Amino acid sequence: MMTDTSESLRQSAIFSCSPSAHGCCDIAADNFAQGVQAAGGALRGDFLRRYKIEPCQGCYRCKHDRNRACYLTKIDHSDSLFQRLYDAPFAFFSAPIYFYHVPAHFKAWIDRSQCYFLRKEDGDETLNALPRRKAYVSLCAGRKDGEKLFEGTLLTLKYFLRIFNFELQEPYLYRGSDAGDPELADTIRQEMQALGERAWQESL
């Protein structure tokens, strides 16, 4: 599931950001990847839980470093994950909702983008030269109610992705995913496969 399919730099970046395996988020990412492949596209897909990501320390070392570098990149995988966002024609993220937001491991990676945010503010040529691209997201919540269940997550993702010049598209939001509803799983499969195909076709 979700492996390199081409040596091309035009590999879409697909991330399943759930800490647990085989749930709705993995289903979403896997079927999005299948859609990309069905359209003839290349992808680099991964499970974020497989990577070591140290949480931001709030130390501002990156602010005082002349290269705006984070010292934690020497001991974890965060930087290599960010690099995938540079060349991708589009990105996809699937994540569960924990207490009205993404799980801790995913949020830790988002927080570590602070050094990239500072570079962008400095006028970093590489970041500023990135083309405008689309980012797609699928969010799965266990509960069925809650008017603002996804609101915090979507705001965070919007501004996180803006650093790398991605524009968040209309999200796919699923409620009641804890119930193990096979009908919901089938809906996710169908919608994500169609979205993956469309995403690749629109990126050409």
N, C-alpha and C positions, 0 to 999 in steps of 0.2 A: 504493500500500500504506500502510496505517496513517495515515490522515489524519483531519482533523476531519470529522465527519459531522453535527454539530448545533451550534447556538449554545447549547444547554443547558449549565448548570453541571454537570450530572450526566454528565460525560464520563469514562469509565474511562481510567485512565492506563496505557498499554502501552509498555514499553521493550524493545527488542532491544539487549543490552549487549555484543555481540561486536564486536571491532575489524575483523573481516573480513565482507564481504558475501556473501549468498546461501547461507550455511551452515545448519546445523541450528537455530541460534538465530533467524535471520531466518524460517525456515520455521515455527518454533514461534510466534513473535510474530504473524506474518501470519495463521496459521490460527486463533489465539486471537481475533484481531480479526474474522476472518470469522464466527466463532461468535457474538461479541457482536452483530455486524450482523444475523446470521440471527435472533437473538432480539429484534430491534427496538431494540437498544441504541445508544448514542452512545459515541464513543471519541475519544481523542487519542493516537495512536501515533507513536513516533519511534525513530530509531536514535541511541543515545547517542554513537556515534562522530562524528556530525556536529556535535557541540557542543564548544566550548572549555571545559575544566575544569582549573583550576589546582590542583595538589596542595596539601594543607594544609601550612603551614610550621611548625606546632608553636610559633608565636610567642606564643600566648595573648592576642593583641590583643583577640579577641572576649570573653575573660574579663574584661578591664579596660574594655571599651567599655560605656557605660551602657545601650545598646540590644542588647548582645551581638551586634553586627554584625561580619561578616568583611570586612576591607578588600579582599579578593580579588574580591568580588562585583562590583566596579566594572570589572573587566577580563575577566570570563569569564561563562559562561551558567549557572553552578550554581544561582543563586538562582531563576531563572525555572523551572528544572527542578523544584526543590523545591516551588515554588508549585503545581505541577500535583497534588501529593499532598494539597493541602488540600481541594479540592472533589471529588475523585474518589470515586465510590461504592465502588470497589475498584481494586486495582493489580495489574499483571502484569509480571514480569521474566523474560526469558530470557537466559542467560549461559553461556559455555563455562567449563570448568575448566582453569586454567593452574597447574601446580605446586600442586594441591590447594586452589586458591582462584580467585576471579574475576580477570579481567584487570585490568591497572593502571588503565585509564581509568575503569572502573566502581568500583574500590576508591577511586580519588581522589575521586569524587563522594560515596561513602559517608563517607569521612573528613571531607569538608567539612560534614557534618551536625553537627559538634561545636558550632557556634554555636547550632543549634536545640536540641541536647541541653541546653546551658546555659540557654537560655530556658525550656525545659520544667522544669528544676530550679528556676528562679526563680518558677515558677507562672504562666508566660505564659498569659493568658486565651484567646487564639485557639487555641493548641495544645491546651490542656486541654479546650476545648469541642468538639474534633473528635470525631465519633461513632466508635464502635468499628466497624472495617471489616475486610474480608478482603484478604489479599495472596496472590497465586498466583505460583509460580515453576517454571520449567523449566530444568534444568541439563544440559548436554551435555558428557560427558567423552570424550576420545579413547581412553583406555585402558579395558580391560574389567575389570581387577582392581583391588584396593585396597579394603580393608575400610572405611577412613575417608575415602574419596575425596571425599565431599561434606560431611563433618562440619564442617570449618572454615567453609566458605561458609554453611552453614545457620545456624550460630551467629551469624555476623556479620549476616546478613540479618534474623534474628529481632530483634536488639537495635537495628539501624538502623531497621527499620520501626516498632518500638514507639514511637519518638519521635513519629511522626505518627499514632499510635493504630491501626496496622494489625496484624492478627494473622496470622502466617504459617500458611498452610494446608498440608496434606500435599503435599510437593513431587513433581514429576514428574522422575525422574532417569534419564538415558539414558547408557548406556556404549557405547564403540566407535564413536562418531560420526565419527572420523577416517577410517573405512574407506569412507565414501561408500556405505553400504548402502542401496539403494532401499527395502528392506523396513522398515528403521528409519525412514526419512523418511516412509513411508506411515503407520507407527504414530504418529509425532509429529503428522502432519496430522490424523488421525482423533481422537486423544486431545485435542489442543488445540482443535479445533473444538467438540467436545462440552463441554470445560471452559469455553470462552468463552460458550457458550449458557447453561450452568448458572450461571456467575458473574453474568451480567446478571439472569437470572430470580431468583436468590437475593437480589439487591441491591434488588429492588423492595419 
